[in-house]
Amino acid sequence: MELFSYFRSTAAYRVRIALNLKGLDYQLSPVDLAGGEQRGADYLALNPQGLVPALRLDDGQVISQSTAIIEWLEETCPSPALLPRGSTERALIRGWVNTIACDIHPLNNLRVLNYLKNTLALDEAAKTTWYHHWLQLGFEALEQQLVATPYCAGEQLSLADVYLIPQVFNARRFHFDMAPFPRIRAVCEACHQLEAFKRARPENQPDDATPPASG
């Protein structure tokens, strides 16, 4: 399998975590979103949506959209399971997942932020206010629902953790105050101890050109 990814993409980050948790081997092919590579003819031929992630299977078929990819992984590689067995429990996890994937992320992804800046001419302060507003609403809801430990659903890792960790990474990157969300922070601390999450982190990707911290 070949995963087309961008190191800071929340959606691609989710898929990297899921692949790692499943213990699957994959080739990672970076796509330079900042440089516009996703709009080039070669990438559009692969994924006409011009987005990451995209997963090219061994038979050449390409799956786009992170949720579709992760659901395919869960169906074809069911162990370790990232969804519980019970239908009600599955629905609860999917509810948390959709809070992130549908209510938070689409309003704050790179395309939207670029539109706010380049088309609507919002300055950085206004853009940050927009970003923080939707994070606040989403995280307030999630914080109230997270009552188990150490992970979102208790002792068992789930898709809720896979989606939460990348969203918190981007929240911190945009200097969002996580202090009012101790339960979310506790889940993040637990997940960051796991190798699958460590290897998926943006700073551990080959396309991360961020200079290392000094001192």
Backbone as ProteinMPNN parsed JSONL, in Angstrom:
{"seq_chain_A": "MELFSYFRSTAAYRVRIALNLKGLDYQLSPVDLAGGEQRGADYLALNPQGLVPALRLDDGQVISQSTAIIEWLEETCPSPALLPRGSTERALIRGWVNTIACDIHPLNNLRVLNYLKNTLALDEAAKTTWYHHWLQLGFEALEQQLVATPYCAGEQLSLADVYLIPQVFNARRFHFDMAPFPRIRAVCEACHQLEAFKRARPENQPDDATPPASG", "coords_chain_A": {"N_chain_A": [[0.841, -1.199, 0.0], [0.33, 2.293, -0.583], [0.563, 5.37, 0.895], [-0.55, 8.565, 0.386], [0.356, 11.573, 1.655], [0.441, 14.426, 3.888], [2.487, 16.059, 6.141], [1.389, 17.74, 8.134], [-1.307, 17.482, 7.805], [-4.379, 16.933, 9.249], [-6.194, 14.935, 8.581], [-4.636, 13.067, 7.144], [-2.867, 12.389, 9.161], [-4.548, 10.965, 10.907], [-4.942, 8.619, 9.408], [-2.35, 7.613, 9.245], [-1.945, 6.932, 11.941], [-3.917, 4.917, 12.249], [-3.052, 2.951, 10.393], [-0.609, 2.296, 11.575], [-1.443, 1.309, 14.077], [-2.77, -0.949, 13.228], [-0.653, -2.407, 12.435], [0.355, -2.487, 9.829], [2.312, -2.587, 6.87], [3.388, 0.085, 4.849], [4.035, 2.285, 2.108], [5.07, 5.589, 2.33], [4.19, 8.495, 0.698], [4.946, 11.731, 0.383], [2.924, 14.645, -0.151], [3.123, 17.853, -1.249], [1.34, 20.074, 0.123], [1.474, 22.773, 0.839], [2.96, 23.82, -1.21], [1.297, 23.428, -3.348], [1.197, 21.009, -4.732], [-0.872, 19.183, -4.766], [-2.66, 20.127, -6.568], [-1.634, 19.633, -9.004], [-1.321, 18.017, -12.235], [-0.499, 15.337, -12.138], [-1.081, 14.442, -9.525], [-3.826, 14.951, -9.414], [-4.725, 13.163, -11.278], [-4.469, 10.851, -9.864], [-6.015, 11.327, -7.551], [-8.802, 12.915, -7.979], [-10.057, 14.732, -6.294], [-8.086, 16.253, -5.229], [-6.972, 16.21, -2.675], [-5.477, 15.213, 0.463], [-5.691, 12.508, 2.779], [-4.731, 9.911, 0.422], [-5.062, 6.537, -0.396], [-3.315, 4.155, -2.056], [-3.992, 1.0, -3.137], [-2.631, -2.36, -3.23], [-3.526, -3.475, -5.574], [-3.798, -1.351, -7.221], [-6.058, 0.239, -7.02], [-7.508, 3.254, -5.712], [-8.251, 4.765, -2.686], [-9.907, 7.49, -1.344], [-10.385, 10.145, 1.089], [-10.247, 10.265, 4.54], [-11.915, 8.972, 6.45], [-13.221, 7.01, 4.934], [-10.998, 5.489, 4.186], [-10.077, 4.597, 6.704], [-12.275, 3.153, 7.633], [-12.273, 1.144, 5.699], [-9.855, -0.086, 6.368], [-10.546, -1.051, 8.898], [-12.483, -2.919, 8.223], [-11.145, -4.724, 6.545], [-8.866, -5.41, 7.898], [-9.367, -6.489, 10.657], [-8.198, -6.827, 13.157], [-5.91, -5.361, 15.375], [-9.068, -4.452, 16.766], [-10.685, -1.347, 16.201], [-13.13, -0.445, 16.688], [-15.741, -1.101, 18.977], [-17.553, -4.189, 19.776], [-20.33, -4.149, 20.215], [-23.384, -2.784, 18.887], [-24.498, -0.388, 19.864], [-22.361, 0.672, 21.319], [-20.55, 1.027, 19.228], [-21.888, 3.014, 17.796], [-21.727, 5.132, 19.597], [-18.956, 5.651, 19.607], [-18.637, 6.387, 16.931], [-20.141, 8.694, 16.969], [-18.507, 10.43, 18.494], [-16.312, 10.479, 16.782], [-17.462, 11.749, 14.549], [-18.036, 14.253, 15.574], [-15.534, 15.407, 15.522], [-14.655, 14.931, 12.847], [-16.695, 15.999, 11.29], [-17.818, 18.296, 12.515], [-15.749, 19.908, 13.504], [-13.213, 19.709, 12.045], [-13.761, 20.179, 9.15], [-14.285, 22.908, 9.072], [-11.949, 24.093, 9.639], [-9.826, 23.307, 8.062], [-7.012, 23.309, 5.74], [-7.802, 24.335, 3.218], [-10.045, 25.887, 3.841], [-8.948, 27.764, 5.629], [-7.132, 29.039, 3.949], [-8.936, 30.189, 2.151], [-10.285, 31.994, 3.802], [-8.205, 33.755, 4.264], [-7.127, 34.491, 1.692], [-9.273, 35.047, -0.061], [-11.426, 36.193, 1.401], [-9.983, 38.021, 2.732], [-9.237, 38.075, 5.448], [-7.345, 38.949, 8.309], [-4.546, 37.588, 10.204], [-5.279, 37.526, 12.904], [-8.093, 37.54, 12.853], [-8.538, 35.2, 11.442], [-7.513, 33.327, 13.219], [-9.292, 33.673, 15.333], [-11.643, 32.669, 14.185], [-10.827, 29.972, 13.84], [-10.378, 29.161, 16.52], [-12.924, 29.451, 17.597], [-14.558, 27.363, 16.542], [-13.143, 25.149, 17.413], [-13.439, 25.453, 20.179], [-16.213, 25.038, 20.584], [-16.5, 22.365, 19.685], [-14.632, 20.921, 21.291], [-15.601, 21.451, 23.853], [-17.959, 19.95, 23.87], [-16.91, 17.347, 23.485], [-15.283, 17.065, 25.771], [-17.147, 16.874, 27.833], [-18.214, 14.404, 27.315], [-16.236, 12.544, 27.657], [-15.585, 10.303, 29.941], [-14.317, 8.073, 30.756], [-11.156, 6.327, 31.311], [-7.93, 5.034, 30.279], [-8.214, 5.978, 27.716], [-10.371, 7.358, 25.124], [-12.669, 5.715, 25.14], [-12.271, 4.221, 27.373], [-10.456, 1.453, 28.585], [-9.824, 0.367, 26.153], [-8.353, 1.158, 23.07], [-9.705, 3.196, 20.448], [-11.429, 4.323, 17.443], [-12.087, 6.891, 18.149], [-9.907, 7.909, 19.587], [-8.008, 7.865, 17.569], [-8.914, 9.893, 15.921], [-9.021, 12.086, 17.626], [-6.4, 12.79, 18.565], [-4.843, 13.928, 16.33], [-6.408, 16.242, 15.909], [-6.076, 17.692, 18.247], [-3.358, 18.167, 18.1], [-3.241, 20.031, 15.962], [-4.767, 22.046, 17.103], [-3.115, 22.923, 19.172], [-1.018, 23.81, 17.64], [-2.058, 26.105, 16.599], [-2.128, 27.642, 18.815], [-4.219, 27.261, 20.626], [-5.906, 27.287, 23.695], [-5.613, 24.637, 25.758], [-6.012, 24.165, 28.405], [-8.6, 24.219, 29.73], [-9.563, 21.667, 29.266], [-9.145, 19.029, 30.658], [-9.684, 16.259, 30.507], [-9.507, 15.606, 27.798], [-6.823, 16.263, 27.434], [-5.643, 14.346, 29.058], [-6.24, 11.953, 27.713], [-4.748, 12.398, 25.407], [-2.131, 12.412, 26.472], [-1.921, 9.746, 27.289], [-2.159, 8.377, 24.83], [0.075, 9.329, 23.447], [2.116, 7.914, 24.526], [2.278, 5.58, 23.187], [3.745, 3.601, 20.646], [2.689, 3.485, 18.043], [1.316, 5.882, 17.78], [3.374, 7.689, 18.232], [5.073, 7.284, 15.985], [3.452, 8.242, 14.002], [3.35, 10.952, 14.334], [3.517, 14.391, 13.237], [6.109, 15.593, 13.274], [7.728, 13.447, 12.891], [7.627, 12.725, 10.274], [8.741, 12.34, 6.853], [8.496, 14.649, 5.315], [8.536, 16.789, 6.993], [9.931, 19.796, 7.489], [10.563, 21.389, 9.583], [12.748, 23.273, 11.551], [14.82, 21.797, 14.074], [14.265, 22.254, 17.6], [16.259, 24.554, 19.425], [18.806, 24.371, 21.979]], "CA_chain_A": [[0.0, 0.0, 0.0], [1.034, 3.569, -0.648], [-0.227, 6.443, 1.473], [-0.201, 9.924, -0.013], [0.178, 12.236, 2.938], [1.133, 15.692, 4.184], [2.831, 15.846, 7.551], [0.517, 18.497, 9.034], [-2.714, 17.22, 7.514], [-5.074, 16.206, 10.3], [-6.806, 13.742, 8.017], [-3.584, 12.099, 6.859], [-2.362, 11.972, 10.476], [-5.455, 9.91, 11.38], [-4.711, 7.382, 8.672], [-1.052, 7.079, 9.682], [-2.151, 6.265, 13.232], [-4.683, 3.682, 12.044], [-2.165, 1.976, 9.754], [0.373, 1.851, 12.564], [-2.125, 0.48, 15.071], [-3.07, -2.235, 12.583], [0.612, -3.095, 12.167], [0.46, -2.7, 8.392], [3.402, -1.941, 6.146], [2.942, 0.957, 3.765], [4.969, 3.288, 1.597], [4.549, 6.94, 2.508], [4.566, 9.426, -0.364], [4.505, 13.077, 0.761], [2.333, 15.569, -1.121], [3.42, 19.191, -0.738], [0.133, 20.905, 0.069], [1.84, 24.19, 0.905], [3.461, 24.198, -2.521], [0.269, 23.237, -4.366], [1.377, 19.781, -5.502], [-2.155, 18.487, -4.853], [-3.41, 20.657, -7.71], [-0.932, 19.269, -10.225], [-1.974, 17.015, -13.071], [-0.151, 13.98, -11.712], [-1.833, 14.049, -8.331], [-5.25, 14.947, -9.728], [-5.014, 11.905, -11.976], [-4.574, 9.85, -8.808], [-7.143, 11.683, -6.687], [-9.401, 14.121, -8.573], [-10.443, 15.688, -5.264], [-6.943, 17.096, -4.919], [-6.837, 16.249, -1.226], [-4.862, 14.076, 1.144], [-4.887, 11.409, 2.27], [-5.226, 8.931, -0.538], [-4.381, 5.263, -0.183], [-3.299, 3.303, -3.244], [-3.902, -0.393, -2.727], [-1.677, -3.151, -4.006], [-4.089, -3.756, -6.897], [-3.844, -0.107, -7.971], [-7.227, 1.061, -6.675], [-7.193, 4.365, -4.818], [-9.316, 5.185, -1.771], [-9.705, 8.839, -0.82], [-11.118, 10.512, 2.305], [-9.677, 9.536, 5.667], [-12.879, 8.082, 7.084], [-13.398, 5.851, 4.058], [-9.787, 4.672, 4.297], [-10.019, 3.965, 8.02], [-13.32, 2.131, 7.664], [-11.782, 0.021, 4.891], [-8.863, -0.785, 7.182], [-11.233, -1.775, 9.973], [-13.206, -4.057, 7.633], [-10.243, -5.698, 5.921], [-7.846, -5.79, 8.883], [-10.175, -6.261, 11.855], [-7.455, -6.972, 14.406], [-6.757, -5.082, 16.535], [-10.289, -3.719, 16.443], [-10.766, 0.049, 16.627], [-14.526, -0.234, 17.033], [-16.222, -2.171, 19.861], [-18.419, -5.17, 19.13], [-21.739, -3.819, 20.351], [-23.854, -1.77, 17.95], [-24.655, 0.886, 20.572], [-21.017, 1.168, 21.607], [-20.007, 1.507, 17.949], [-22.538, 4.281, 17.468], [-21.174, 6.162, 20.474], [-17.628, 5.992, 19.097], [-18.814, 7.121, 15.665], [-20.601, 10.027, 17.322], [-17.323, 11.22, 18.845], [-15.538, 10.649, 15.55], [-18.105, 12.732, 13.684], [-17.86, 15.579, 16.17], [-14.254, 15.91, 15.021], [-14.54, 14.86, 11.391], [-17.751, 16.753, 10.612], [-18.141, 19.568, 13.153], [-14.552, 20.723, 13.764], [-12.175, 19.711, 11.015], [-14.057, 20.819, 7.858], [-14.297, 24.365, 9.19], [-10.616, 24.574, 10.002], [-8.754, 22.699, 7.284], [-6.148, 24.24, 5.013], [-8.557, 25.016, 2.152], [-10.89, 26.915, 4.447], [-8.095, 28.831, 6.164], [-6.625, 29.8, 2.804], [-10.047, 30.972, 1.612], [-10.485, 33.114, 4.717], [-7.099, 34.699, 4.105], [-6.866, 34.969, 0.327], [-10.481, 35.527, -0.725], [-12.174, 37.082, 2.296], [-9.012, 39.02, 3.219], [-9.144, 38.135, 6.903], [-5.984, 38.954, 8.803], [-4.23, 36.414, 11.01], [-6.045, 37.555, 14.151], [-9.466, 37.135, 12.561], [-8.502, 33.79, 11.059], [-7.316, 32.563, 14.444], [-10.557, 33.732, 16.071], [-12.507, 31.68, 13.522], [-10.325, 28.633, 14.151], [-10.586, 28.87, 17.933], [-14.358, 29.369, 17.884], [-15.081, 26.034, 16.238], [-12.487, 24.222, 18.333], [-14.048, 25.602, 21.493], [-17.512, 24.371, 20.59], [-16.32, 20.922, 19.558], [-13.929, 20.358, 22.441], [-16.492, 21.498, 25.015], [-18.852, 18.79, 23.783], [-16.134, 16.131, 23.711], [-14.816, 17.019, 27.16], [-18.246, 16.412, 28.679], [-18.524, 13.009, 27.012], [-15.114, 11.671, 28.001], [-15.643, 10.021, 31.374], [-13.496, 6.893, 31.018], [-9.715, 6.48, 31.159], [-7.091, 6.175, 29.891], [-8.519, 6.411, 26.356], [-11.7, 7.945, 24.988], [-13.704, 4.741, 25.482], [-11.845, 3.414, 28.498], [-9.204, 0.701, 28.475], [-9.599, -0.059, 24.773], [-8.211, 2.181, 22.038], [-10.782, 3.194, 19.46], [-11.324, 5.352, 16.415], [-12.178, 8.208, 18.779], [-8.536, 8.332, 19.878], [-7.345, 8.074, 16.281], [-9.346, 11.191, 15.398], [-8.804, 13.166, 18.589], [-5.0, 13.206, 18.718], [-4.45, 14.906, 15.305], [-7.101, 17.512, 16.06], [-5.427, 18.413, 19.344], [-2.075, 18.649, 17.577], [-3.455, 21.267, 15.213], [-5.232, 23.068, 18.042], [-1.936, 23.472, 19.848], [-0.215, 24.531, 16.651], [-2.672, 27.422, 16.454], [-2.084, 28.288, 20.135], [-5.503, 27.145, 21.314], [-5.703, 26.974, 25.11], [-6.17, 23.337, 26.111], [-6.12, 24.048, 29.861], [-9.952, 23.889, 30.224], [-9.997, 20.359, 28.782], [-8.228, 18.055, 31.281], [-9.939, 14.888, 30.069], [-8.909, 15.482, 26.469], [-5.371, 16.268, 27.597], [-5.239, 13.06, 29.64], [-6.274, 10.965, 26.63], [-3.589, 12.663, 24.547], [-0.915, 11.959, 27.154], [-1.893, 8.281, 27.238], [-1.908, 7.935, 23.454], [1.423, 9.69, 23.024], [3.056, 6.922, 25.045], [2.222, 4.401, 22.326], [4.632, 3.707, 19.497], [1.92, 3.745, 16.822], [1.017, 7.311, 17.749], [4.642, 8.403, 18.107], [5.566, 7.202, 14.608], [2.555, 8.993, 13.122], [3.393, 12.38, 14.637], [4.014, 15.197, 12.114], [7.555, 15.839, 13.31], [8.418, 12.22, 12.526], [7.361, 12.436, 8.864], [9.878, 12.752, 6.016], [8.312, 15.971, 4.703], [8.599, 17.852, 8.002], [11.172, 20.561, 7.366], [10.655, 22.311, 10.707], [14.05, 23.175, 12.205], [14.737, 21.294, 15.445], [14.369, 23.268, 18.646], [17.621, 24.74, 19.937], [18.954, 24.337, 23.426]], "C_chain_A": [[0.873, 1.244, 0.0], [0.114, 4.666, -0.14], [0.312, 7.786, 1.017], [-0.624, 10.847, 1.132], [0.837, 13.605, 2.93], [1.313, 15.719, 5.691], [1.897, 16.564, 8.512], [-0.974, 18.268, 8.777], [-3.331, 16.4, 8.64], [-5.63, 14.892, 9.775], [-5.766, 12.67, 7.707], [-2.978, 11.543, 8.155], [-3.227, 10.844, 11.032], [-5.126, 8.574, 10.723], [-3.364, 6.779, 9.051], [-1.187, 6.343, 11.011], [-2.846, 4.927, 13.032], [-3.82, 2.594, 11.399], [-1.151, 1.422, 10.75], [-0.265, 0.945, 13.616], [-2.452, -0.9, 14.515], [-1.806, -3.035, 12.279], [0.856, -3.367, 10.701], [1.654, -1.96, 7.81], [2.827, -1.084, 5.019], [4.07, 1.886, 3.361], [4.333, 4.656, 1.767], [5.093, 7.853, 1.427], [4.052, 10.819, -0.014], [3.955, 13.855, -0.424], [2.473, 16.966, -0.533], [2.191, 20.092, -0.883], [0.475, 22.385, 0.064], [2.328, 24.699, -0.443], [2.478, 23.97, -3.651], [0.388, 21.964, -5.177], [0.055, 19.036, -5.71], [-3.011, 18.972, -6.017], [-2.747, 20.337, -9.043], [-1.613, 18.122, -10.954], [-1.708, 15.598, -12.583], [-0.978, 13.556, -10.505], [-3.334, 14.019, -8.609], [-5.651, 13.702, -10.521], [-5.183, 10.766, -10.976], [-5.823, 10.077, -7.96], [-7.749, 12.987, -7.188], [-9.882, 15.148, -7.545], [-9.31, 16.649, -4.919], [-6.703, 17.264, -3.434], [-5.973, 15.089, -0.756], [-5.703, 13.783, 2.375], [-5.552, 10.705, 1.088], [-4.409, 7.664, -0.325], [-4.493, 4.427, -1.454], [-3.058, 1.869, -2.799], [-2.945, -1.149, -3.639], [-2.197, -3.481, -5.402], [-4.257, -2.5, -7.742], [-5.051, 0.771, -7.686], [-6.84, 2.113, -5.64], [-8.43, 4.705, -3.998], [-8.965, 6.573, -1.267], [-10.621, 9.049, 0.383], [-10.692, 9.621, 3.478], [-10.668, 8.57, 6.299], [-13.131, 6.843, 6.241], [-12.191, 4.915, 4.151], [-9.779, 3.908, 5.615], [-11.101, 2.902, 8.165], [-12.919, 0.916, 6.841], [-10.744, -0.781, 5.669], [-9.531, -1.619, 8.27], [-11.955, -3.012, 9.438], [-12.259, -5.135, 7.118], [-9.151, -6.187, 6.868], [-8.459, -5.613, 10.272], [-9.436, -6.378, 13.182], [-6.154, -6.172, 14.341], [-7.94, -4.193, 16.158], [-10.225, -2.299, 17.0], [-12.207, 0.49, 16.85], [-14.966, -1.384, 17.94], [-17.215, -3.077, 19.143], [-19.884, -4.773, 19.154], [-22.167, -2.688, 19.435], [-24.023, -0.407, 18.627], [-23.3, 1.498, 20.862], [-20.35, 1.704, 20.342], [-20.595, 2.87, 17.592], [-21.991, 5.414, 18.332], [-19.8, 6.609, 19.99], [-17.748, 6.809, 17.817], [-19.353, 8.528, 15.92], [-19.453, 10.942, 17.692], [-16.482, 11.511, 17.606], [-16.138, 11.75, 14.684], [-18.087, 14.134, 14.269], [-16.579, 16.216, 15.648], [-14.264, 16.009, 13.5], [-15.549, 15.74, 10.668], [-17.969, 18.143, 11.196], [-16.935, 20.482, 13.354], [-13.675, 20.836, 12.527], [-12.564, 20.407, 9.711], [-14.036, 22.344, 7.907], [-12.909, 24.95, 9.397], [-9.496, 23.958, 9.174], [-8.045, 23.742, 6.416], [-6.903, 24.995, 3.934], [-9.409, 26.146, 2.718], [-10.047, 28.078, 4.959], [-7.504, 29.679, 5.04], [-7.71, 30.672, 2.188], [-10.314, 32.197, 2.496], [-9.433, 34.194, 4.507], [-7.064, 35.318, 2.71], [-8.091, 35.556, -0.372], [-11.267, 36.52, 0.135], [-11.287, 38.123, 2.968], [-9.03, 39.178, 4.735], [-7.679, 38.146, 7.321], [-5.779, 37.758, 9.73], [-5.043, 36.37, 12.301], [-7.471, 37.078, 13.927], [-9.532, 35.66, 12.19], [-8.346, 32.898, 12.292], [-8.581, 32.553, 15.292], [-11.555, 32.729, 15.508], [-12.108, 30.277, 13.941], [-10.652, 28.259, 15.588], [-12.065, 28.71, 18.277], [-14.883, 27.956, 17.674], [-14.407, 24.964, 17.089], [-13.152, 24.262, 19.706], [-15.373, 24.85, 21.572], [-17.357, 22.846, 20.555], [-15.675, 20.297, 20.771], [-14.773, 20.424, 23.709], [-17.429, 20.294, 25.031], [-18.1, 17.498, 24.08], [-15.714, 15.988, 25.162], [-15.903, 16.479, 28.085], [-18.541, 14.926, 28.479], [-17.428, 12.048, 27.447], [-15.093, 11.457, 29.511], [-14.774, 8.824, 31.747], [-12.015, 7.243, 30.879], [-9.122, 5.107, 30.855], [-7.411, 6.742, 28.514], [-9.966, 6.911, 26.284], [-12.799, 7.007, 25.464], [-13.3, 3.852, 26.638], [-10.527, 2.717, 28.241], [-8.842, 0.359, 27.042], [-9.437, 1.147, 23.852], [-9.346, 2.07, 21.021], [-10.528, 4.266, 18.417], [-11.431, 6.752, 17.006], [-10.791, 8.755, 19.11], [-7.784, 8.667, 18.595], [-7.69, 9.448, 15.712], [-8.995, 12.341, 16.34], [-7.373, 13.689, 18.567], [-4.571, 14.18, 17.618], [-5.142, 16.259, 15.466], [-6.497, 18.346, 17.185], [-4.065, 18.933, 18.908], [-2.258, 19.974, 16.853], [-3.97, 22.387, 16.105], [-4.048, 23.728, 18.734], [-1.064, 24.259, 18.874], [-0.749, 25.942, 16.431], [-2.898, 28.098, 17.812], [-3.449, 28.328, 20.813], [-5.246, 26.669, 22.737], [-6.403, 25.664, 25.459], [-6.37, 23.171, 27.616], [-7.527, 23.689, 30.34], [-10.424, 22.479, 29.88], [-9.102, 19.249, 29.347], [-8.454, 16.621, 30.812], [-9.347, 14.656, 28.688], [-7.392, 15.416, 26.588], [-4.879, 14.934, 28.164], [-5.236, 11.955, 28.594], [-5.059, 11.15, 25.72], [-2.298, 12.166, 25.185], [-0.796, 10.446, 27.115], [-1.555, 7.784, 25.839], [-0.475, 8.21, 23.021], [2.498, 8.765, 23.607], [3.184, 5.713, 24.133], [3.023, 4.625, 21.047], [3.872, 4.042, 18.216], [1.595, 5.225, 16.678], [2.301, 8.124, 17.577], [5.115, 8.428, 16.659], [4.715, 8.008, 13.631], [2.672, 10.498, 13.299], [4.002, 13.175, 13.474], [5.519, 15.388, 12.105], [8.372, 14.6, 12.964], [8.183, 11.808, 11.071], [8.485, 12.981, 7.991], [9.727, 14.13, 5.402], [8.268, 17.101, 5.73], [9.955, 18.53, 7.913], [11.336, 21.561, 8.503], [12.015, 22.175, 11.366], [13.904, 22.641, 13.624], [14.907, 22.42, 16.454], [15.806, 23.341, 19.164], [17.63, 24.659, 21.443], [18.408, 23.078, 24.03]], "O_chain_A": [[1.993, 1.246, 0.51], [-0.977, 4.872, -0.672], [1.481, 8.107, 1.233], [-1.791, 10.895, 1.52], [1.677, 13.904, 2.082], [0.376, 15.427, 6.434], [1.631, 16.055, 9.601], [-1.811, 18.827, 9.487], [-2.863, 15.304, 8.948], [-5.546, 13.861, 10.442], [-5.992, 11.491, 7.979], [-2.622, 10.367, 8.227], [-2.7, 9.871, 11.572], [-5.041, 7.541, 11.386], [-3.246, 5.559, 9.166], [-0.618, 5.267, 11.193], [-2.416, 3.913, 13.582], [-3.86, 1.439, 11.824], [-0.872, 0.223, 10.762], [0.315, -0.071, 13.998], [-2.416, -1.895, 15.237], [-1.884, -4.206, 11.907], [1.492, -4.361, 10.352], [1.963, -0.839, 8.216], [1.893, -1.491, 4.328], [4.939, 2.227, 4.163], [3.179, 4.858, 1.387], [6.306, 7.973, 1.256], [2.85, 11.07, -0.101], [4.447, 13.742, -1.546], [1.988, 17.228, 0.568], [2.03, 20.782, -1.889], [-0.163, 23.168, -0.64], [2.134, 25.867, -0.781], [2.783, 24.283, -4.802], [-0.257, 21.843, -6.219], [-0.118, 18.34, -6.71], [-3.972, 18.309, -6.407], [-3.248, 20.729, -10.097], [-2.379, 17.358, -10.367], [-2.601, 14.752, -12.614], [-1.511, 12.447, -10.467], [-4.039, 13.152, -8.093], [-6.792, 13.248, -10.436], [-5.947, 9.83, -11.213], [-6.586, 9.15, -7.689], [-7.254, 14.062, -6.852], [-10.092, 16.312, -7.889], [-9.547, 17.73, -4.381], [-6.281, 18.328, -2.98], [-5.765, 14.114, -1.478], [-6.341, 14.671, 2.941], [-6.737, 10.877, 0.804], [-3.2, 7.726, -0.1], [-5.583, 4.043, -1.877], [-2.049, 1.563, -2.164], [-2.512, -0.645, -4.675], [-1.411, -3.739, -6.314], [-4.792, -2.561, -8.849], [-5.064, 1.939, -8.075], [-5.963, 1.892, -4.805], [-9.516, 4.906, -4.542], [-7.845, 6.805, -0.812], [-11.509, 8.242, 0.657], [-10.771, 8.395, 3.409], [-10.293, 7.452, 6.651], [-13.244, 5.741, 6.777], [-12.346, 3.694, 4.189], [-9.505, 2.708, 5.639], [-10.858, 1.854, 8.765], [-13.191, -0.218, 7.235], [-10.751, -2.011, 5.635], [-9.13, -2.754, 8.53], [-12.029, -4.034, 10.12], [-12.544, -6.326, 7.243], [-8.579, -7.256, 6.661], [-8.1, -4.677, 10.988], [-9.999, -6.058, 14.229], [-5.392, -6.285, 13.381], [-7.813, -3.292, 15.329], [-9.772, -2.079, 18.123], [-12.471, 1.652, 17.161], [-14.598, -2.532, 17.692], [-17.662, -2.771, 18.038], [-20.608, -5.041, 18.196], [-21.413, -1.739, 19.222], [-23.72, 0.621, 18.022], [-23.103, 2.699, 20.676], [-19.661, 2.723, 20.387], [-19.882, 3.766, 17.141], [-21.811, 6.532, 17.849], [-19.508, 7.805, 19.964], [-17.045, 7.803, 17.639], [-19.052, 9.453, 15.165], [-19.412, 12.096, 17.266], [-16.006, 12.628, 17.406], [-15.412, 12.587, 14.146], [-18.121, 15.111, 13.521], [-16.54, 17.413, 15.365], [-13.922, 17.048, 12.936], [-15.29, 16.183, 9.549], [-18.274, 19.078, 10.456], [-17.084, 21.704, 13.371], [-13.428, 21.934, 12.026], [-11.756, 21.178, 9.192], [-13.797, 22.995, 6.89], [-12.724, 26.165, 9.337], [-8.328, 24.074, 9.545], [-8.441, 24.907, 6.373], [-6.668, 26.189, 3.747], [-9.482, 27.231, 2.14], [-10.393, 29.241, 4.748], [-7.391, 30.898, 5.171], [-7.427, 31.786, 1.746], [-10.542, 33.297, 1.994], [-9.727, 35.388, 4.564], [-6.98, 36.539, 2.573], [-7.958, 36.466, -1.19], [-11.714, 37.558, -0.352], [-11.775, 38.997, 3.684], [-8.86, 40.283, 5.249], [-6.863, 37.427, 6.744], [-6.715, 37.009, 10.009], [-5.451, 35.295, 12.741], [-8.0, 36.299, 14.72], [-10.465, 34.955, 12.575], [-8.974, 31.844, 12.39], [-8.909, 31.536, 15.904], [-12.23, 32.025, 16.258], [-12.954, 29.482, 14.351], [-11.148, 27.162, 15.848], [-12.417, 27.92, 19.154], [-15.575, 27.414, 18.536], [-15.042, 23.972, 17.448], [-13.396, 23.222, 20.317], [-15.617, 24.111, 22.526], [-18.014, 22.132, 21.312], [-16.121, 19.249, 21.238], [-14.671, 19.539, 24.558], [-17.662, 19.692, 26.079], [-18.583, 16.652, 24.832], [-15.784, 14.894, 25.722], [-15.617, 15.718, 29.009], [-19.06, 14.268, 29.381], [-17.68, 10.852, 27.59], [-14.642, 12.32, 30.264], [-14.523, 8.587, 32.929], [-11.664, 8.318, 30.391], [-9.76, 4.097, 31.151], [-6.959, 7.832, 28.164], [-10.689, 6.883, 27.28], [-13.751, 7.44, 26.113], [-13.931, 2.82, 26.865], [-9.585, 3.326, 27.735], [-7.678, 0.09, 26.743], [-10.275, 2.049, 23.848], [-9.873, 0.986, 20.772], [-9.554, 5.014, 18.49], [-10.917, 7.706, 16.422], [-10.536, 9.945, 18.927], [-7.019, 9.631, 18.544], [-6.846, 10.092, 15.088], [-8.704, 13.448, 15.888], [-7.156, 14.901, 18.552], [-3.969, 15.203, 17.947], [-4.544, 17.3, 15.197], [-6.419, 19.57, 17.08], [-3.662, 20.025, 19.307], [-1.521, 20.929, 17.098], [-3.644, 23.554, 15.887], [-3.994, 24.952, 18.861], [-0.446, 25.256, 19.248], [0.008, 26.86, 16.115], [-3.733, 28.993, 17.948], [-3.794, 29.3, 21.486], [-4.455, 25.751, 22.955], [-7.632, 25.588, 25.457], [-6.856, 22.129, 28.055], [-7.649, 22.912, 31.286], [-11.567, 22.128, 30.17], [-8.379, 18.599, 28.593], [-7.501, 15.847, 30.729], [-8.746, 13.61, 28.44], [-6.749, 14.607, 25.921], [-3.811, 14.454, 27.783], [-4.339, 11.113, 28.581], [-4.422, 10.177, 25.315], [-1.463, 11.564, 24.51], [0.298, 9.913, 26.931], [-0.749, 6.866, 25.684], [0.123, 7.406, 22.305], [3.661, 8.838, 23.212], [4.102, 4.909, 24.293], [2.979, 5.7, 20.449], [4.367, 4.808, 17.389], [1.6, 5.757, 15.568], [2.315, 9.126, 16.863], [5.516, 9.478, 16.157], [5.187, 8.409, 12.567], [2.138, 11.251, 12.484], [4.906, 12.684, 12.799], [6.143, 15.35, 11.044], [9.583, 14.695, 12.764], [8.498, 10.684, 10.679], [9.116, 13.976, 8.346], [10.723, 14.734, 5.004], [7.993, 18.247, 5.375], [10.989, 17.933, 8.216], [12.15, 22.48, 8.409], [12.411, 21.063, 11.713], [12.95, 23.0, 14.314], [15.597, 23.406, 16.198], [16.477, 22.321, 19.32], [16.608, 24.85, 22.102], [18.463, 22.903, 25.248]]}, "name": "protein", "num_of_chains": 1, "seq": "MELFSYFRSTAAYRVRIALNLKGLDYQLSPVDLAGGEQRGADYLALNPQGLVPALRLDDGQVISQSTAIIEWLEETCPSPALLPRGSTERALIRGWVNTIACDIHPLNNLRVLNYLKNTLALDEAAKTTWYHHWLQLGFEALEQQLVATPYCAGEQLSLADVYLIPQVFNARRFHFDMAPFPRIRAVCEACHQLEAFKRARPENQPDDATPPASG"}
